Amino acid sequence: MRLLDAELKSRKRRATAVVVDTSAVLCCLADGRDLVEALEDAVEGEVELMVPEVVVRELEKLAQRRGARGALARVALELIRRAENRTIRIARHAEVDADSAVLKVALEEGAHVATADTQLAARARALGLPLLLYRSAKKRFEPS
């Protein structure tokens, strides 16, 4: 049992912490990509994926809509719920604004920010946070 615990701790240490926003989740899914796999390709290793609570709430609102965006949000929520506590962690915070929550969690956790939103990307850069920008044309995240 101790060996397993040590292995899990070691694996967590090697994993790159990444906080995602709504745009990263939806764009990646819209392109038919597995979110965790796309992020692991970008960092060339394992990721510890964090989704702020407010991002989950945004996805829940979008999931109530009809159309493609609503369907993507429902798929995203299902994936998050199935993977919670295994490959995805819901990040608890006090922020109301999604972008602020993503940045705050990234700062507190020493994590990368993964987004497709150029305004959020600019704010992350200004704070000196490592950034993974989703490029729909290339269907991948790129360090930026």
Secondary structure, 3 states (H helix, E strand, C coil): CHHHHHHHHHHHHHCEEEEECHHHHHHHHHCCCCHHHHHHHHHCCCEEEEEEHHHHHHHHHHHCCCCHHHHHHHHHHHHHHHHECCCEEEECCCCCCHHHHHHHHHHHHCCEEEECCHHHHHHHHHCCCCEEEEECCCCEEEEC
